[in-house]
Amino acid sequence: MLLLILKRLGNAVIVLLAVALLAFTIFKFLGDPVQLMLNPQATQEERDMLTERLGLNDPVPLQFAKFVFNAVQGEFGMSYRNQLPVMQVIAERFPATLELVLVSTIAALLIGLPLGVFAAIKGGTVLARIAHLVSMIGVSVPAFVIGIVLILVFSIELKVLPAFGRGEVVDLGYWTTGFLTASGRAALVMPAISLALFQISFIMRLVTSEMLEVLRIDFIRFARARGLKARAIYFRHALRNCLMPVVTITGMLFGDLIAFTLVTEIVFQWPGMGFLFVQSVQYVDIPVMAAYLMIVCCIFILINLIVDLIYVVVDPRVDQLVRGGSNGR
Amino acid sequence: MAVDQAPTRPSLSQRLAAAWDSDICWSFRHSPLAIVSAALLLLVAFTSSFAEVLMPQNPFDMMQLFLDKANLPPVWLEGGSWPYILGTDMQGRDVLSAIVYGSRISLLIGAASVLLSMSVGVLIGLLSGYLGGIVDNLLMRLGDAVMSIPTLLVAILVSAIFRGLLPPEFRDAFAPLILVLALTLTSWVVYARMVRAVTMVEAGKEYVLAARIIKVPRRRIILRHILPNVLAVALVTATLNLGLAILAEATLSFLGVGMPSAQPSLGTLIRIGNQYFFSGTWWIVLFPALQLTLIILAVNLLGDWLRDALNPKLK
């Protein structure tokens, strides 16, 4: 167990360093910060002074070390675009993204899990095939197409929901929330649906295929022989056994969720981190790009680490696999 | 000792009949979804290949655009007129023509990136699986690092970096190449992992051992003996990834870091239409979106069918 944690942590650190190197490389080779920060009339002396002050004359490995050292402390410098500390800019946008992701993920779990179980139980019937086709469509429709269709129907034709923005938000000190106002809740509806649709079809497909595997195992037949009710068999025995792989793969697909959130934020002009990132790409605002990349990767790696650890706690076989070394697999 | 008679080659009709009766063809004939998807894809491929002949207008030829024909709705609505079946955009560009030309760009970029990432991935997978040791470790850790950053972010960054490095006048011309590279950099890992696993199994089999005993050079063993046996896996993966590649290209173009407005792919068309749709011209954005969705859906359904058809566990 301890060995596994250490191994995973080691891997995580290496991957993070690689990502930091990537972010640093962008810093180094994409655009010249001196030129971006000074006005075009600046003299050569002013340029040299700024170059010196930014530490751009140091040897490259030293610059990288400084970059990592600062990044660990959450210090990514100033945004070129609006001259604010990067962390402040990102912290302002973070609540919007988190609220959107949380609402849509909870909705998706509540709808996707039962649908997936249903499709597996009714395997082969017309209803199950329809469910499968619908989930296939859900996976295939690009996020921005869902968003655009929703806006066309509900904002432009029916005029019942706002097409963009976050509505009125309430400031709670470090956090701004849209839950407390009517306009904030109305603005959340369409982005959340758009994001949830993808997750629903995804969770559903995963649960269905796992359920089909589990339902073939003998203990299900024994449960039936014991005369248990069908619902108890499906939801208590079968579903439980297929949840772990579902959790693992969901963790691995967190990247897709980030991508989907980013696109959804663009379509609905939701003032979250993804929107900020795309803006920073367009304005070549490199510190913001680098910080966003690092933060997203940290979250990504952290989630996968947690998922791995939960897996070990729940399923003792995994621990043995790791200890067994070469015998495993 | 009798000389072995070389078996005569079966005639063409015999071979066709055998193919018709094969498992995979049987499964295809009995899957309506697969047939519909294949027909749809063939239709899209056909129309976009012969767009110059089939379409009323070349949407990129300024001489064929008339501003007085701008913002026409589709023909079945009031104000629509032939030959602009799906209406026109704000520059008088025929939406249907733009879609068909755009599909060509989307399909070509998708296919090119899948082919390239498959080649790179297969090569890396073969090397990694056959050589093992340090090479394997290095290549696979590299793959882990790539996989630990969300794909779309990598693609956006790569595309932004290349565009930043190129002088502005070259950006549009190199846009397809940049997209293919960006998509390849993020998707080779899937192929490499699959191929590596299969290669490790194949490398332990007797025919490889036999080849090694008679001192067949290593390169020849990898390319002539093992490669044909891993190709099936790679091809199935490629079919499943084609939909993803088309989707990724469309997403990048939609976000404004993909194909430029002068050479619009479907994603670019949707981005352009999206800017105008509060003025009520919904057809400019909806029809490209529909076409894109249908293409991706058809590819995914075909890929799904192919995987099931080749999976012996489900028989």
Interface residues (C-beta under 8 A of the other chain):
Chain A: N11 I14 V15 A18 V19 L22 I26 F29 L30 G31 L133 M136 I137 V139 S140 V141 P142 A143 F144 V145 I148 V149 I151 L152 I156 A163 F254 G255 D256 I258 A259 L262 V263 I266 V267 F277 V278 V281 Q282 V284 M289 L293 V296 C297 F300 I301 N304
Chain B: L33 R141 D144 A145 S148 I149 P150 T151 L152 L153 I156 L157 A160 I161 G164 L165 G243 L247 A250 T251 F254 L255 G256 V257 I270 N274 F277 F278 G280 W282 V285 L286 A289 L292 T293 I296 L297 N300 L301 D304
